[in-house]
Structure formats: structure tokens, C-alpha cells
Amino acid sequence: MMSEAARTPDDAAFAEAWDAPQKGALDQSEIDRLTDEIITALKSVYDPEIPVDIYELGLIYRVDLSDDRDVEIEMTLTAPGCPVAGEMPGWVEDAVMKIDGIRSAKAELVFSPPWDPSKMSDEAKLALNMF
């Protein structure tokens, strides 16, 4: 960083803009809090045919949290013909929107790569007696 004496007026304006915190940018503690709460929210959504939450089943492929507190989720289903395919993304969005500070949530179904039981956590495998 330049000393104040060495800065020209343009340098000072640049430095102020550079040193200023990004408007709306999330700090690490807020990212950590929201990450934990998003995971908790995802764990509250269950596939009605399987007694394990969608997070532990490995149905969540990607979660992006923007500085504006918008959440985008890519998820899949255990099978493309799942009877709740049209409803489950809405359940996920509703669960995430209950988190204080989240501005929007969008869940998108993807089927590549296809889901298989290897994506399940050990906790899910234990719950389903798959060990």
C-alpha cells in the first residue's frame, strides 16, 4: 500500500475504492453461518419414498451462495421418474427461504451425472442398512 504522501489524487481515489469493503459482500463468518443453515435446511427435506434426507442421500450436487444472498442449487433425484419430481425443487426452495437473510432460492433438477447409491453418506447407508 502506498503512503498517503506518495499518492496522487487519482491514486487516493483508487486506494479508497480498493480498501473499501465490497458493498453487500459476505464476510467469512456470515458465509459459515449461512452454509451451516443451508445444510440444515436441506437436511429437513426428505424423499417421501426413502426415510433419509436429500442431503445425506447425495441428491444435492451444487449450492452457490452469492454476495447478494441468492442461493442456486443443482440437485437430482434417485430416479428420473420419481413421482415428486415436480414438487421437490419447490420443497428445497421453501426450506432454504426460511433462513434469515436469504434473498432468493432456486433449485434446478439435473440428471447428469445420474444418481447412484455410492453418492449417499455413511449416515444414509447406515439408516438404510446398506453396509
N, C-alpha and C positions, 0 to 999 in steps of 0.2 A: 504494500500500500504506500502511496506517495505521501510525503509530509504535506501539511497544509500550505507551507510556503512555496513548495515546488509546483503546486497545481495552477494551471491557468483557469480562467472562468469555465471553459469547456470541460477541463479535467474535473473540476469540482462538481459540476452538474452530473457528469458521468459517474463519479465516485458515489455521489448521493444516491443515484438510481441503483448503482450496483450494490451498495451497502444496505439499502432499504430492504426489509423483508418483502417477499413476494406477496402481493395482496391476495388473501384467501388461501395461500399455501398452507398445507398442513404441516405441523411440526411432528417430530418423531413420536412424542407421547400421544398425540391425537391419532396418528396412524396406528399405533399399537392398540389404543383403546378401541378404535373402530374395527380393526382387524379381529380382535377378540370378540367383539359384539356381533360382527357379521358371521363369524364361525358359529357362535351360539345360536344366532337366528337360523342359519342353515341347518343346524342340528335339531331344530324344532319342526322341520318338515320331514314327513315320513311318506315313503311309498306305501300306499294302503294295502298292497299285497305282501309286503315284506316288513317284519317288525323291527326294522333298523332305519335310522335317519339317512337322508340322501347324502350327507357329508361323509359319514362313515362307509356308506355303500360305494363311494368313489364316483358319484354321479356329477360332482362339481369339477369341471375341467379348468376353469379360469375365473378369477374375480379381479376386476380392476376398479380401483377407487381413485377418482380424480380429485384434484385440489378443490374443485367446486362441490365435492361430496356427492358426486354422482357415482353409482355403482353399476357396473356392467358385469353380468355373469354368463358364462357359457356352461351349459350343463347338458347331460344326456339322460337317457332312460335305460332301464335294464333291457328293454326290447322296444324297437320302433313302434310296434303295435300296442304299446301299453295303453290301457283304457283311460288313463288320466293324462295322456299326452297333452291335451288341450288345456288342462287345468293346472298342472303342476308348475309351469313357469309363473303363473299368477300367484300361486301359494308362496313361491320363493320371493317374488317381488313384495308381496304383502308382509312377509316376515321381516325382510330387510328394511322396509319402510317404517317399521315400528322403532327403529334405532334412532335415538335422539341425535339430530344433526345431519342425518342423511337427507339429501335434497331429492334424489330420484333413484329408482332401481329398475333395471331392465334385465330380464332373464331370457336368454335365447337358447333354444334346443339345437344341439348339433349331434351328428351321428358318426363323426369321424374324429378320432378313432372309435370304433364300436366298443361299447362297454363289455367287460367280461369280469368274472369273479376275482381275477387277480388284482383288480383295482380297489377291492374292499380293504378296509383297515383290519388289523388283527382283532380289534374290538368287535367289528361286524362279523367276522368269521367265527369268533367265539360265540356270539349271540345266536348265530345260525347253525352252530355245531358243525362247522366246516373244517375243523382241524383233524 
